[in-house]
Amino acid sequence: MRLRVEFTTEPFDLDEAPTHAVVAREVIQGAELDAVDVGPFGNTAEGGADEVLTAVDSLLRQALASGATRVSLQVNVIEEEAR
């Protein structure tokens, strides 16, 4: 099974990325995921179910420990491409 995760962390700071946002992005970029896209208002990544769920666990723990007061995320099952 493949999953796509989309997430944001709060509170927002339009002048510079808060520590919790940087940490969350580093977790996702360092995970064994495909199609990682990070941006100022949202982030997405795709990968196998185990990899995505492991990354989400780490993302939540580390972002909250780094000052996030809210983490919004959505996880969707995506169809695998025919090989």
C-alpha positions in Angstrom: 0.0 0.0 0.0 1.2 3.5 -0.8 0.3 6.6 1.2 0.5 10.3 0.7 0.8 12.6 3.7 0.1 16.3 3.7 0.9 18.4 6.8 1.4 21.8 8.3 2.6 22.9 11.7 1.6 25.9 13.7 2.0 28.6 14.9 2.9 30.2 11.6 5.6 32.9 11.2 5.6 34.7 7.9 9.0 36.2 8.4 11.0 33.1 9.0 10.3 29.4 9.4 9.8 28.5 13.1 12.0 25.7 14.6 9.1 23.2 14.6 8.5 23.7 10.9 12.2 23.2 10.1 12.3 20.1 12.2 9.2 18.7 10.6 10.6 19.3 7.1 13.9 17.7 8.1 12.1 14.6 9.3 10.2 14.2 6.1 13.2 15.0 3.9 15.4 12.5 5.8 12.8 9.7 5.7 12.8 7.0 2.9 9.9 8.6 1.1 9.2 9.4 -2.5 8.0 12.7 -4.1 8.8 14.9 -1.1 7.6 18.5 -1.6 8.1 21.1 1.1 6.7 24.6 1.0 5.9 27.6 3.2 2.2 26.7 3.6 2.2 22.9 3.3 4.2 19.8 2.7 3.5 16.5 1.0 5.3 13.2 0.6 4.5 9.8 -0.7 5.9 6.3 0.0 5.1 2.9 1.3 2.7 2.6 4.2 5.4 1.6 6.7 7.7 4.4 5.7 5.0 7.0 5.7 3.6 5.9 9.1 7.1 5.8 10.7 7.8 9.3 9.3 4.5 10.6 10.6 5.2 9.3 14.1 8.6 10.9 14.1 7.2 14.1 12.6 4.5 14.5 15.3 6.9 13.7 18.2 9.7 16.0 17.0 7.5 18.9 15.8 5.6 19.0 19.1 8.8 18.8 21.1 10.2 21.7 19.1 7.3 24.1 19.9 4.5 23.2 17.5 1.1 23.9 19.1 -0.8 22.2 16.3 0.0 19.8 13.6 -2.6 19.3 10.8 -2.2 16.3 8.6 -4.0 14.2 6.2 -3.0 10.7 5.1 -4.5 9.2 1.9 -4.2 5.8 0.3 -3.0 6.3 -3.3 -3.1 3.8 -6.1 0.2 2.3 -7.2 1.2 2.9 -10.8 1.1 -0.1 -13.1 4.6 -1.5 -13.6 
